[in-house]
Amino acid sequence: MNKTNIIQDVQNLARKLFNKEVSKMHYSTERLSGFTMDQLLDTERWFKKENDKIETIKNQLKLN
């Protein structure tokens, strides 16, 4: 994956976790472009983990 694809992925993951305004302000293309590749990958991993936690909680609530 190239940097542009990872930036777009981080932005999409951020929109799932935060509202549109927060995502746009904190995870803009300009801001994320300043991240190193390692920082971007760490950020992407963090968002995936957090989104997975939320999905797990939602699924548990549906079962109860």
PyMOL commands that set and color helices and strands:
alter all, ss='L'
color gray80, all
select helices_A, chain A and resi 3-17+20-26+29-33+37-63
alter helices_A, ss='H'
color red, helices_A
deselect
rebuild
show_as cartoon
